Amino acid sequence: MPEDQEPTYVTPGQAFERDTRYLNDRITADGSEGWPVEPGRYRLVVSRACPWANRAIIVRRLLGLEDVLPMGVCGPTHDARSWTFDLDPGGVDPVLGVERIQDAYFAREPGYPRGITVPCVVDVPTGRVVTNDFPAITRDLSLEWRAYHRPGAPDLWPAAHLAEMEDVMAGVYRDVNNGVYRCGFAGDQASYDAAFERLFAALDGLSERLATRRYLVGDTITEADVRLFTTLVRFDPVYHGHFKCNREKLSEMPVLWAYARDLFQTPGFGDTVDFDHVKAHYYVCHTELNPSGIVPDGPDLSGWLTPHGREALGGRPFGDGTPPGPVRPGEEVPAP
């Protein structure tokens, strides 16, 4: 594929199927898989545009891992080759010394043939990608990097709720996180109709669940909330119009809108979201859906900062812990 040609996402006549063949090595506390947890050894590479990467950014911040797991941030757009470090001086990541995250994948596997995705974790000494298995990355940040969590870090994987969390997160991934993509990249009307119905049935079910409880599982923020939030926060800016998920906007779903605002206003969530990056990525990169590359000026995002009233449901956002401190210099995002 030529360098300036974007990858295709829509297969005519077919439903969208995500390629989940990830590099699934794990970084563990005991190093049993060859990659030991080691402060400063690895680099978390993300784009603020990407919902899967946004999960890792949130979890890293909630747990206070900024010093032990430095972060490289790619720009919001990419070409067929890969995400680029165009936000950095000279377009080069200052630690890895590369222009494209593709180089770290090729260092791991020459000519790496699958999706060159973010988030990924790179072993700095070798310049090789260790993993791009995004669900495992955030789980391991909680469970394997525990010795380096900040004092007061929340327990995002509470043992008492693991089975319920796994069940809730499986449905959120299948029908919401990936459901919006099944709408947007459907290759025929029937596939789109089925995906649309499934997505909004799931959102209706989540609305019912959250009508009487502040968080998805238990009475504190867990990874389940992180995973739902990164789709909800992108819903009105991109999924409603760009992906045709338009039965109604998030801001027209009272329970989910209040729930999403509650999280957005919680330290560690909204302060990781760059709406300009989000819109630029979807509207510029998906040329099949938006050939003009025009990025819409709307919607009005000021509502994210309005009162949500969810405190009335009780709950303790950080459990026995505390909120994270101020955003690190250089990692700030624009306010909506």
Beta strands, then each sheet from edge to edge (+ up, - down):
strand 1: 42-47
strand 2: 71-74
strand 3: 120-123
strand 4: 128-131
sheet 1: 2+ 1+ 3- 4+
end
